[in-house]
Amino acid sequence: MSHEGLHEPAELLGEGTRNLHRALVSLIEELEAIDWYQQRADACSDPALKAVLLHNRNEEVEHGMMTLEWLRRNDATFDKFLHRYLFKDADIIAIEVAADEEEEPGAKAPDQKNDGSLGIRSLRGPA
């Protein structure tokens, strides 16, 4: 799995990159634990055990969000996109389109459709 170790020699990585890696791996582990506890709780037939499993899942959510907040505070790109998308009621894609237009006005080609396509024309002939 890609998160089990560094992909580059540790001595070539800065302390900031190594700490970012630690946080990302920790977040991945918390998200996996949330998924496992949720599945176990959903499949559990014993109400008392189910309550314990859901409690444990919620603890893992808390841990994950604490790590996510560390990432936001320590990485400008995380900070930028978390502020852009979290706690907004607007359509997620609409937020992205508006932000892209704000960052690069007119970057969208005039004939480009906002239909979710990648804008790749057919190789079979004129569109």
mmCIF file of the C-alpha atoms, coordinates in Angstrom:
data_MODEL
# 
_entry.id   MODEL 
# 
loop_
_atom_site.group_PDB 
_atom_site.id 
_atom_site.type_symbol 
_atom_site.label_atom_id 
_atom_site.label_alt_id 
_atom_site.label_comp_id 
_atom_site.label_asym_id 
_atom_site.label_entity_id 
_atom_site.label_seq_id 
_atom_site.pdbx_PDB_ins_code 
_atom_site.Cartn_x 
_atom_site.Cartn_y 
_atom_site.Cartn_z 
_atom_site.occupancy 
_atom_site.B_iso_or_equiv 
_atom_site.pdbx_formal_charge 
_atom_site.auth_seq_id 
_atom_site.auth_comp_id 
_atom_site.auth_asym_id 
_atom_site.auth_atom_id 
_atom_site.pdbx_PDB_model_num 
ATOM 1   C CA . MET A 1 1   ? 0.000   0.000  0.000   1.00 0.00 ? 1   MET A CA 1 
ATOM 2   C CA . SER A 1 2   ? 1.255   3.455  -0.843  1.00 0.00 ? 2   SER A CA 1 
ATOM 3   C CA . HIS A 1 3   ? 0.822   4.814  2.683   1.00 0.00 ? 3   HIS A CA 1 
ATOM 4   C CA . GLU A 1 4   ? 2.944   2.199  4.432   1.00 0.00 ? 4   GLU A CA 1 
ATOM 5   C CA . GLY A 1 5   ? 6.266   3.898  3.921   1.00 0.00 ? 5   GLY A CA 1 
ATOM 6   C CA . LEU A 1 6   ? 8.200   6.681  2.356   1.00 0.00 ? 6   LEU A CA 1 
ATOM 7   C CA . HIS A 1 7   ? 8.690   6.564  -1.390  1.00 0.00 ? 7   HIS A CA 1 
ATOM 8   C CA . GLU A 1 8   ? 11.941  8.481  -1.258  1.00 0.00 ? 8   GLU A CA 1 
ATOM 9   C CA . PRO A 1 9   ? 14.934  8.033  1.067   1.00 0.00 ? 9   PRO A CA 1 
ATOM 10  C CA . ALA A 1 10  ? 14.204  9.766  4.377   1.00 0.00 ? 10  ALA A CA 1 
ATOM 11  C CA . GLU A 1 11  ? 17.541  11.585 4.292   1.00 0.00 ? 11  GLU A CA 1 
ATOM 12  C CA . LEU A 1 12  ? 16.444  13.363 1.102   1.00 0.00 ? 12  LEU A CA 1 
ATOM 13  C CA . LEU A 1 13  ? 13.216  14.625 2.674   1.00 0.00 ? 13  LEU A CA 1 
ATOM 14  C CA . GLY A 1 14  ? 12.849  17.727 4.783   1.00 0.00 ? 14  GLY A CA 1 
ATOM 15  C CA . GLU A 1 15  ? 11.419  17.559 8.288   1.00 0.00 ? 15  GLU A CA 1 
ATOM 16  C CA . GLY A 1 16  ? 8.247   19.301 7.055   1.00 0.00 ? 16  GLY A CA 1 
ATOM 17  C CA . THR A 1 17  ? 7.678   16.612 4.418   1.00 0.00 ? 17  THR A CA 1 
ATOM 18  C CA . ARG A 1 18  ? 8.284   13.839 6.942   1.00 0.00 ? 18  ARG A CA 1 
ATOM 19  C CA . ASN A 1 19  ? 5.793   15.435 9.368   1.00 0.00 ? 19  ASN A CA 1 
ATOM 20  C CA . LEU A 1 20  ? 3.254   15.870 6.560   1.00 0.00 ? 20  LEU A CA 1 
ATOM 21  C CA . HIS A 1 21  ? 3.693   12.182 5.739   1.00 0.00 ? 21  HIS A CA 1 
ATOM 22  C CA . ARG A 1 22  ? 3.132   11.253 9.376   1.00 0.00 ? 22  ARG A CA 1 
ATOM 23  C CA . ALA A 1 23  ? -0.081  13.286 9.454   1.00 0.00 ? 23  ALA A CA 1 
ATOM 24  C CA . LEU A 1 24  ? -1.357  11.892 6.153   1.00 0.00 ? 24  LEU A CA 1 
ATOM 25  C CA . VAL A 1 25  ? -0.680  8.297  7.193   1.00 0.00 ? 25  VAL A CA 1 
ATOM 26  C CA . SER A 1 26  ? -2.372  8.952  10.525  1.00 0.00 ? 26  SER A CA 1 
ATOM 27  C CA . LEU A 1 27  ? -5.418  10.417 8.754   1.00 0.00 ? 27  LEU A CA 1 
ATOM 28  C CA . ILE A 1 28  ? -5.593  7.407  6.443   1.00 0.00 ? 28  ILE A CA 1 
ATOM 29  C CA . GLU A 1 29  ? -5.463  5.080  9.443   1.00 0.00 ? 29  GLU A CA 1 
ATOM 30  C CA . GLU A 1 30  ? -8.218  7.012  11.236  1.00 0.00 ? 30  GLU A CA 1 
ATOM 31  C CA . LEU A 1 31  ? -10.435 6.909  8.141   1.00 0.00 ? 31  LEU A CA 1 
ATOM 32  C CA . GLU A 1 32  ? -9.873  3.164  7.791   1.00 0.00 ? 32  GLU A CA 1 
ATOM 33  C CA . ALA A 1 33  ? -10.763 2.663  11.471  1.00 0.00 ? 33  ALA A CA 1 
ATOM 34  C CA . ILE A 1 34  ? -13.953 4.716  11.009  1.00 0.00 ? 34  ILE A CA 1 
ATOM 35  C CA . ASP A 1 35  ? -14.933 2.490  8.091   1.00 0.00 ? 35  ASP A CA 1 
ATOM 36  C CA . TRP A 1 36  ? -14.172 -0.721 10.006  1.00 0.00 ? 36  TRP A CA 1 
ATOM 37  C CA . TYR A 1 37  ? -16.101 0.336  13.115  1.00 0.00 ? 37  TYR A CA 1 
ATOM 38  C CA . GLN A 1 38  ? -19.053 1.470  10.979  1.00 0.00 ? 38  GLN A CA 1 
ATOM 39  C CA . GLN A 1 39  ? -19.186 -1.851 9.163   1.00 0.00 ? 39  GLN A CA 1 
ATOM 40  C CA . ARG A 1 40  ? -18.883 -3.822 12.404  1.00 0.00 ? 40  ARG A CA 1 
ATOM 41  C CA . ALA A 1 41  ? -21.617 -1.771 14.075  1.00 0.00 ? 41  ALA A CA 1 
ATOM 42  C CA . ASP A 1 42  ? -23.896 -2.140 11.064  1.00 0.00 ? 42  ASP A CA 1 
ATOM 43  C CA . ALA A 1 43  ? -23.469 -5.917 11.055  1.00 0.00 ? 43  ALA A CA 1 
ATOM 44  C CA . CYS A 1 44  ? -23.689 -6.316 14.841  1.00 0.00 ? 44  CYS A CA 1 
ATOM 45  C CA . SER A 1 45  ? -26.807 -7.900 16.294  1.00 0.00 ? 45  SER A CA 1 
ATOM 46  C CA . ASP A 1 46  ? -26.032 -7.079 19.937  1.00 0.00 ? 46  ASP A CA 1 
ATOM 47  C CA . PRO A 1 47  ? -27.310 -3.573 20.833  1.00 0.00 ? 47  PRO A CA 1 
ATOM 48  C CA . ALA A 1 48  ? -24.790 -3.029 23.642  1.00 0.00 ? 48  ALA A CA 1 
ATOM 49  C CA . LEU A 1 49  ? -21.833 -4.022 21.474  1.00 0.00 ? 49  LEU A CA 1 
ATOM 50  C CA . LYS A 1 50  ? -23.211 -1.932 18.603  1.00 0.00 ? 50  LYS A CA 1 
ATOM 51  C CA . ALA A 1 51  ? -23.275 1.102  20.911  1.00 0.00 ? 51  ALA A CA 1 
ATOM 52  C CA . VAL A 1 52  ? -19.645 0.493  21.899  1.00 0.00 ? 52  VAL A CA 1 
ATOM 53  C CA . LEU A 1 53  ? -18.587 0.136  18.262  1.00 0.00 ? 53  LEU A CA 1 
ATOM 54  C CA . LEU A 1 54  ? -20.352 3.356  17.277  1.00 0.00 ? 54  LEU A CA 1 
ATOM 55  C CA . HIS A 1 55  ? -18.746 5.137  20.224  1.00 0.00 ? 55  HIS A CA 1 
ATOM 56  C CA . ASN A 1 56  ? -15.358 3.885  19.024  1.00 0.00 ? 56  ASN A CA 1 
ATOM 57  C CA . ARG A 1 57  ? -16.132 5.029  15.470  1.00 0.00 ? 57  ARG A CA 1 
ATOM 58  C CA . ASN A 1 58  ? -16.986 8.500  16.716  1.00 0.00 ? 58  ASN A CA 1 
ATOM 59  C CA . GLU A 1 59  ? -13.702 8.663  18.633  1.00 0.00 ? 59  GLU A CA 1 
ATOM 60  C CA . GLU A 1 60  ? -11.869 7.852  15.407  1.00 0.00 ? 60  GLU A CA 1 
ATOM 61  C CA . VAL A 1 61  ? -13.768 10.654 13.636  1.00 0.00 ? 61  VAL A CA 1 
ATOM 62  C CA . GLU A 1 62  ? -12.560 13.034 16.325  1.00 0.00 ? 62  GLU A CA 1 
ATOM 63  C CA . HIS A 1 63  ? -8.967  11.851 15.907  1.00 0.00 ? 63  HIS A CA 1 
ATOM 64  C CA . GLY A 1 64  ? -9.180  12.203 12.143  1.00 0.00 ? 64  GLY A CA 1 
ATOM 65  C CA . MET A 1 65  ? -10.541 15.742 12.370  1.00 0.00 ? 65  MET A CA 1 
ATOM 66  C CA . MET A 1 66  ? -7.802  16.729 14.808  1.00 0.00 ? 66  MET A CA 1 
ATOM 67  C CA . THR A 1 67  ? -5.242  15.496 12.280  1.00 0.00 ? 67  THR A CA 1 
ATOM 68  C CA . LEU A 1 68  ? -7.048  17.258 9.442   1.00 0.00 ? 68  LEU A CA 1 
ATOM 69  C CA . GLU A 1 69  ? -6.900  20.487 11.431  1.00 0.00 ? 69  GLU A CA 1 
ATOM 70  C CA . TRP A 1 70  ? -3.154  20.008 11.925  1.00 0.00 ? 70  TRP A CA 1 
ATOM 71  C CA . LEU A 1 71  ? -2.835  19.582 8.157   1.00 0.00 ? 71  LEU A CA 1 
ATOM 72  C CA . ARG A 1 72  ? -4.840  22.767 7.571   1.00 0.00 ? 72  ARG A CA 1 
ATOM 73  C CA . ARG A 1 73  ? -2.639  24.732 9.942   1.00 0.00 ? 73  ARG A CA 1 
ATOM 74  C CA . ASN A 1 74  ? 0.603   23.418 8.508   1.00 0.00 ? 74  ASN A CA 1 
ATOM 75  C CA . ASP A 1 75  ? 0.004   23.170 4.755   1.00 0.00 ? 75  ASP A CA 1 
ATOM 76  C CA . ALA A 1 76  ? -1.140  26.157 2.719   1.00 0.00 ? 76  ALA A CA 1 
ATOM 77  C CA . THR A 1 77  ? -2.770  24.009 0.035   1.00 0.00 ? 77  THR A CA 1 
ATOM 78  C CA . PHE A 1 78  ? -4.863  22.087 2.557   1.00 0.00 ? 78  PHE A CA 1 
ATOM 79  C CA . ASP A 1 79  ? -5.806  25.394 4.155   1.00 0.00 ? 79  ASP A CA 1 
ATOM 80  C CA . LYS A 1 80  ? -6.858  26.883 0.820   1.00 0.00 ? 80  LYS A CA 1 
ATOM 81  C CA . PHE A 1 81  ? -9.082  24.000 -0.240  1.00 0.00 ? 81  PHE A CA 1 
ATOM 82  C CA . LEU A 1 82  ? -10.566 23.254 3.176   1.00 0.00 ? 82  LEU A CA 1 
ATOM 83  C CA . HIS A 1 83  ? -11.638 26.886 3.411   1.00 0.00 ? 83  HIS A CA 1 
ATOM 84  C CA . ARG A 1 84  ? -13.024 26.690 -0.123  1.00 0.00 ? 84  ARG A CA 1 
ATOM 85  C CA . TYR A 1 85  ? -15.182 23.594 0.253   1.00 0.00 ? 85  TYR A CA 1 
ATOM 86  C CA . LEU A 1 86  ? -16.020 22.917 3.885   1.00 0.00 ? 86  LEU A CA 1 
ATOM 87  C CA . PHE A 1 87  ? -19.152 24.208 5.577   1.00 0.00 ? 87  PHE A CA 1 
ATOM 88  C CA . LYS A 1 88  ? -20.620 25.512 2.329   1.00 0.00 ? 88  LYS A CA 1 
ATOM 89  C CA . ASP A 1 89  ? -24.167 24.822 1.175   1.00 0.00 ? 89  ASP A CA 1 
ATOM 90  C CA . ALA A 1 90  ? -23.575 25.525 -2.513  1.00 0.00 ? 90  ALA A CA 1 
ATOM 91  C CA . ASP A 1 91  ? -23.084 22.711 -5.012  1.00 0.00 ? 91  ASP A CA 1 
ATOM 92  C CA . ILE A 1 92  ? -19.502 21.454 -4.688  1.00 0.00 ? 92  ILE A CA 1 
ATOM 93  C CA . ILE A 1 93  ? -18.759 21.629 -8.416  1.00 0.00 ? 93  ILE A CA 1 
ATOM 94  C CA . ALA A 1 94  ? -20.285 25.108 -8.625  1.00 0.00 ? 94  ALA A CA 1 
ATOM 95  C CA . ILE A 1 95  ? -17.901 26.199 -5.878  1.00 0.00 ? 95  ILE A CA 1 
ATOM 96  C CA . GLU A 1 96  ? -14.985 24.841 -7.890  1.00 0.00 ? 96  GLU A CA 1 
ATOM 97  C CA . VAL A 1 97  ? -16.100 26.503 -11.121 1.00 0.00 ? 97  VAL A CA 1 
ATOM 98  C CA . ALA A 1 98  ? -16.584 29.854 -9.377  1.00 0.00 ? 98  ALA A CA 1 
ATOM 99  C CA . ALA A 1 99  ? -13.199 29.610 -7.653  1.00 0.00 ? 99  ALA A CA 1 
ATOM 100 C CA . ASP A 1 100 ? -11.436 28.678 -10.895 1.00 0.00 ? 100 ASP A CA 1 
ATOM 101 C CA . GLU A 1 101 ? -13.058 31.628 -12.669 1.00 0.00 ? 101 GLU A CA 1 
ATOM 102 C CA . GLU A 1 102 ? -12.082 33.940 -9.818  1.00 0.00 ? 102 GLU A CA 1 
ATOM 103 C CA . GLU A 1 103 ? -8.466  32.726 -9.897  1.00 0.00 ? 103 GLU A CA 1 
ATOM 104 C CA . GLU A 1 104 ? -8.154  32.840 -13.690 1.00 0.00 ? 104 GLU A CA 1 
ATOM 105 C CA . PRO A 1 105 ? -10.861 35.037 -15.225 1.00 0.00 ? 105 PRO A CA 1 
ATOM 106 C CA . GLY A 1 106 ? -11.602 34.093 -18.815 1.00 0.00 ? 106 GLY A CA 1 
ATOM 107 C CA . ALA A 1 107 ? -9.502  30.922 -18.602 1.00 0.00 ? 107 ALA A CA 1 
ATOM 108 C CA . LYS A 1 108 ? -12.439 28.885 -19.859 1.00 0.00 ? 108 LYS A CA 1 
ATOM 109 C CA . ALA A 1 109 ? -12.582 28.771 -23.627 1.00 0.00 ? 109 ALA A CA 1 
ATOM 110 C CA . PRO A 1 110 ? -15.665 30.594 -24.967 1.00 0.00 ? 110 PRO A CA 1 
ATOM 111 C CA . ASP A 1 111 ? -16.970 27.500 -26.752 1.00 0.00 ? 111 ASP A CA 1 
ATOM 112 C CA . GLN A 1 112 ? -16.314 25.144 -23.838 1.00 0.00 ? 112 GLN A CA 1 
ATOM 113 C CA . LYS A 1 113 ? -19.459 23.597 -22.406 1.00 0.00 ? 113 LYS A CA 1 
ATOM 114 C CA . ASN A 1 114 ? -19.992 23.099 -18.695 1.00 0.00 ? 114 ASN A CA 1 
ATOM 115 C CA . ASP A 1 115 ? -21.471 19.650 -19.266 1.00 0.00 ? 115 ASP A CA 1 
ATOM 116 C CA . GLY A 1 116 ? -19.051 17.628 -17.151 1.00 0.00 ? 116 GLY A CA 1 
ATOM 117 C CA . SER A 1 117 ? -17.093 16.410 -20.179 1.00 0.00 ? 117 SER A CA 1 
ATOM 118 C CA . LEU A 1 118 ? -13.345 16.681 -20.356 1.00 0.00 ? 118 LEU A CA 1 
ATOM 119 C CA . GLY A 1 119 ? -13.670 18.833 -23.445 1.00 0.00 ? 119 GLY A CA 1 
ATOM 120 C CA . ILE A 1 120 ? -12.095 16.182 -25.679 1.00 0.00 ? 120 ILE A CA 1 
ATOM 121 C CA . ARG A 1 121 ? -13.459 16.153 -29.191 1.00 0.00 ? 121 ARG A CA 1 
ATOM 122 C CA . SER A 1 122 ? -14.309 12.987 -31.050 1.00 0.00 ? 122 SER A CA 1 
ATOM 123 C CA . LEU A 1 123 ? -11.589 11.384 -33.113 1.00 0.00 ? 123 LEU A CA 1 
ATOM 124 C CA . ARG A 1 124 ? -14.225 10.247 -35.630 1.00 0.00 ? 124 ARG A CA 1 
ATOM 125 C CA . GLY A 1 125 ? -14.676 13.556 -37.312 1.00 0.00 ? 125 GLY A CA 1 
ATOM 126 C CA . PRO A 1 126 ? -15.843 17.116 -36.744 1.00 0.00 ? 126 PRO A CA 1 
ATOM 127 C CA . ALA A 1 127 ? -18.051 17.718 -33.747 1.00 0.00 ? 127 ALA A CA 1 
# 
